[in-house]
């Protein structure tokens, strides 16, 4: 069971790393956080 879970985890990681659009979005999100372009969840939740 442990082997299967590990194998599935590796496959999922490879799938994510192969998706350029997804990686670009993750990098943009990290850049936004570093630049302070984000809002606290509580503020967003109030406006939804």
Biotite code that builds the C-alpha atoms (Angstrom):
import biotite.structure as struc

atoms = struc.array([
    struc.Atom([0.000, 0.000, 0.000], chain_id="A", res_id=1, res_name="UNK", atom_name="CA", element="C"),
    struc.Atom([2.795, 2.420, 0.906], chain_id="A", res_id=2, res_name="UNK", atom_name="CA", element="C"),
    struc.Atom([4.525, 1.802, -2.437], chain_id="A", res_id=3, res_name="UNK", atom_name="CA", element="C"),
    struc.Atom([1.335, 2.514, -4.368], chain_id="A", res_id=4, res_name="UNK", atom_name="CA", element="C"),
    struc.Atom([0.735, 5.779, -2.497], chain_id="A", res_id=5, res_name="UNK", atom_name="CA", element="C"),
    struc.Atom([4.330, 6.842, -3.085], chain_id="A", res_id=6, res_name="UNK", atom_name="CA", element="C"),
    struc.Atom([4.085, 5.967, -6.781], chain_id="A", res_id=7, res_name="UNK", atom_name="CA", element="C"),
    struc.Atom([0.825, 7.924, -7.124], chain_id="A", res_id=8, res_name="UNK", atom_name="CA", element="C"),
    struc.Atom([2.406, 10.901, -5.380], chain_id="A", res_id=9, res_name="UNK", atom_name="CA", element="C"),
    struc.Atom([5.386, 10.862, -7.750], chain_id="A", res_id=10, res_name="UNK", atom_name="CA", element="C"),
    struc.Atom([3.068, 10.590, -10.753], chain_id="A", res_id=11, res_name="UNK", atom_name="CA", element="C"),
    struc.Atom([0.975, 13.519, -9.530], chain_id="A", res_id=12, res_name="UNK", atom_name="CA", element="C"),
    struc.Atom([4.113, 15.610, -9.014], chain_id="A", res_id=13, res_name="UNK", atom_name="CA", element="C"),
    struc.Atom([5.329, 14.779, -12.519], chain_id="A", res_id=14, res_name="UNK", atom_name="CA", element="C"),
    struc.Atom([1.945, 15.734, -13.933], chain_id="A", res_id=15, res_name="UNK", atom_name="CA", element="C"),
    struc.Atom([2.067, 19.115, -12.193], chain_id="A", res_id=16, res_name="UNK", atom_name="CA", element="C"),
    struc.Atom([5.647, 19.777, -13.297], chain_id="A", res_id=17, res_name="UNK", atom_name="CA", element="C"),
    struc.Atom([4.694, 18.997, -16.902], chain_id="A", res_id=18, res_name="UNK", atom_name="CA", element="C"),
    struc.Atom([1.864, 21.568, -16.879], chain_id="A", res_id=19, res_name="UNK", atom_name="CA", element="C"),
    struc.Atom([3.517, 24.868, -17.862], chain_id="A", res_id=20, res_name="UNK", atom_name="CA", element="C"),
    struc.Atom([0.318, 26.879, -17.396], chain_id="A", res_id=21, res_name="UNK", atom_name="CA", element="C"),
    struc.Atom([-0.136, 25.572, -13.861], chain_id="A", res_id=22, res_name="UNK", atom_name="CA", element="C"),
    struc.Atom([3.500, 26.234, -12.945], chain_id="A", res_id=23, res_name="UNK", atom_name="CA", element="C"),
    struc.Atom([3.291, 29.764, -14.357], chain_id="A", res_id=24, res_name="UNK", atom_name="CA", element="C"),
    struc.Atom([0.213, 30.383, -12.201], chain_id="A", res_id=25, res_name="UNK", atom_name="CA", element="C"),
    struc.Atom([1.950, 29.077, -9.094], chain_id="A", res_id=26, res_name="UNK", atom_name="CA", element="C"),
    struc.Atom([4.995, 31.263, -9.767], chain_id="A", res_id=27, res_name="UNK", atom_name="CA", element="C"),
    struc.Atom([2.764, 34.307, -10.332], chain_id="A", res_id=28, res_name="UNK", atom_name="CA", element="C"),
    struc.Atom([0.993, 33.616, -7.042], chain_id="A", res_id=29, res_name="UNK", atom_name="CA", element="C"),
    struc.Atom([4.298, 33.411, -5.198], chain_id="A", res_id=30, res_name="UNK", atom_name="CA", element="C"),
    struc.Atom([5.429, 36.674, -6.815], chain_id="A", res_id=31, res_name="UNK", atom_name="CA", element="C"),
    struc.Atom([2.123, 38.311, -5.817], chain_id="A", res_id=32, res_name="UNK", atom_name="CA", element="C"),
    struc.Atom([2.596, 37.202, -2.207], chain_id="A", res_id=33, res_name="UNK", atom_name="CA", element="C"),
    struc.Atom([6.161, 38.521, -2.108], chain_id="A", res_id=34, res_name="UNK", atom_name="CA", element="C"),
    struc.Atom([5.035, 41.863, -3.576], chain_id="A", res_id=35, res_name="UNK", atom_name="CA", element="C"),
    struc.Atom([2.140, 42.168, -1.125], chain_id="A", res_id=36, res_name="UNK", atom_name="CA", element="C"),
    struc.Atom([-0.522, 41.863, -3.826], chain_id="A", res_id=37, res_name="UNK", atom_name="CA", element="C"),
    struc.Atom([-2.878, 39.747, -1.771], chain_id="A", res_id=38, res_name="UNK", atom_name="CA", element="C"),
    struc.Atom([-5.762, 40.082, 0.677], chain_id="A", res_id=39, res_name="UNK", atom_name="CA", element="C"),
    struc.Atom([-6.417, 38.268, 3.925], chain_id="A", res_id=40, res_name="UNK", atom_name="CA", element="C"),
    struc.Atom([-8.928, 35.415, 3.596], chain_id="A", res_id=41, res_name="UNK", atom_name="CA", element="C"),
    struc.Atom([-11.242, 37.013, 6.167], chain_id="A", res_id=42, res_name="UNK", atom_name="CA", element="C"),
    struc.Atom([-11.523, 40.137, 4.011], chain_id="A", res_id=43, res_name="UNK", atom_name="CA", element="C"),
    struc.Atom([-12.226, 38.153, 0.859], chain_id="A", res_id=44, res_name="UNK", atom_name="CA", element="C"),
    struc.Atom([-14.763, 35.967, 2.647], chain_id="A", res_id=45, res_name="UNK", atom_name="CA", element="C"),
    struc.Atom([-16.753, 39.023, 3.790], chain_id="A", res_id=46, res_name="UNK", atom_name="CA", element="C"),
    struc.Atom([-17.076, 40.204, 0.196], chain_id="A", res_id=47, res_name="UNK", atom_name="CA", element="C"),
    struc.Atom([-18.197, 36.910, -1.304], chain_id="A", res_id=48, res_name="UNK", atom_name="CA", element="C"),
])
